[in-house]
């Protein structure tokens, strides 16, 4: 049922009349405002996806998180907001969704986002040698199967199904293996920071 019909039905149930309510005035919107929700989505989906992919390193999770960002932002976001306000809100929502993802995956929140730096590095294909060396050091300390699942999933961008086939296990087992590997890698990373 369309939203307008649900709204009219709800108002009728509460005894309100459509004629009694003043009609909203129409106003012209500026060029820096999106005309509809479809335009908000089309203009921002690539930006949000690239950001999520740069943070999680694999397509399935990035797609799921991008969907979650837009579903979360849809209700409170006003279509009459300026382009800058919409982008700022989507970035804040991305930060929250990503923190929830890391909390579920690693057991800790990571909420720092530098969107422009991360997207520029991702598009340029640049990888900080220090980050790469640190990742290799962590992967080297993990048990062989843990390191292998993380390499397949995050460095080679394999899906869970592809990683499970490569490891000769079920998808469910690969999920559990990945979860345990990420948790142990996070503990090793914390030990390296201190």
N, C-alpha and C positions, 0 to 999 in steps of 0.2 A: 504494500500500500504506500503510495507516495507520501512524503513528509507533510505536504500541505493538507492532504485529506486527514491524516492522523491528528494534526493540529486542530483542524476544524471539528473533528469528532470529539477530541478531548475538551475543547471549549464548550461544545454543545452539552456534553455530559455534566459539566460544571455549571450549566445554566447561563452561560454567556452568549450573547447574540453577536453575530458578525457585524450587524449594522450599528451596534452601540459603540464598537471600538473605532477609534479614529484611524483612518487609513494612513499608512506611512507615506511621507512625501518622497517623490522621486528626486534623485539628485544626480548630477553628472559626475562621473568618476574620472580622475586624472589618468594620465598616461602611465604613471608609476604604480597603478593598481591592477591586479589581475581581474579579468572579466568574469571568470568562473573557476570552479574547483579543478576542472580538467586542465586549464592553463597553469594553475599552481603546480599540479602534478607534472605536466610535461616539462615545465621550465626547471623543476628542481629534482626530478627523479635521478638523473644522471649524476648530479652533484652529490646527492646523499648516497647513492650506490658506490661511487668512487671512494668516498670517505669511509664507508663501512668496509669495502674491500681492502682498503689500505690498512685498516685496523685488524680485521680478522683473517685476511689472507686467503680466503677461499670463496668461490662463487655461491654455493648453496647458503652458507651462513650470511653472506653479504645481502643476498636477495631476501632472505627471511627478515633480517634486521631492517632493511629498507622498507619492506612492507609494514613492519611493526611501527616504524617511525611515522609513516603516513596515516596508519590507522589510529595511532595515539594522538596525532596532531589534528586530525580531521574535526573532531567535535569542538575543542576550544578555540580553534583558529578562525578568525573572521576573514571572509573573502574580501571584505572592504579594506583590509590592512594593506599598507604599502608593500612593495616588493621587498624592500629592505627589512621591514618588520617580519614578513613571512619567512625570509631566509634566516633571520636571527632566531625566530621561534623554532624553525626546523633544525637548526644547529643545536639549540638547547635541548630539543626533544631527542636528537641523535645522541647527544651526550648521555642523557638519562637512559635511553634504550641500550646503548653500548655498556654503560655501567651495570645495568641489570644482566646483560649477557655475560659479562666477565664475572659477575657475582655468582651466576648459576654455573658457569664453566670452571672458573678457577677458585671460587670461594672468596674472592676479594674484588673490590671495586677499583676500576681504573677509569677516571673521569677526565683526564687531560686530553684535550683535542686542540691541535693547531691545524685547522682545516686547510688553509692555503699552503702551508709547508708540506703537509702530508700528501695532498692531491698533486702538488707540483712535483714532488719526489716520485710519486707513483707514476705520473704521466711521463716523466723523464726516464723512468726505469732506474733511477739512482738508488743505490743502497749504501748507507753509511757503513764503511768497513768496520768501525768499532762495534756497531750493532750486529753485523754479520759474525764477527769473531766471538762476541758474547753468546750469540745464539748457538754457534757451533760448540762453544765450551760447555754450555748447558746440555745440548744434545749428546755430547761425548760422555757426560757423567750419568746419563740415564741408562737403564737396562736396554739391551739391544732392541727388543720389540717396541718399547716405548719411543725410543729415538726414531725407529723406522716408521711408526704410524704418524708421528709428528712431521717427519720429512715428507712423507707421501701427502698428507693432508694440507700442510701449510707452505712447504717449499715447492712441491710439485703440483699443487692445486688439484689433487685428485678428490673425487667425491668419496663419500663413505663407502659406497658400493664398490668403486674401483680400488680403494685402499684395502677393503676386506678381501677382494679377489686376489690382490697382490700378496696379501699375508696368508691366504688360504684359510680364512675364517669366515664366520657369519657377520652380517652387518651389525647385528646387536652386540656381538663380541667386540667388533671394531669400535663401536661407540663407547663401550665400557673401557676398552684399552686406551682410547683417546682421552677420555675423561681422567683416568688415573694418571696418564702421562702428563697431561696439562697441569694437574694438581702437583705432581712431583716436580715438574719443571718450574712452577711458580715458587715452590719452596726452595729449590736450588738458586733461583734468581734472587730471592730475598737474602739467602746466605751470602751471595756474592756482593750484595749492596753493603753489607755490614762489615 
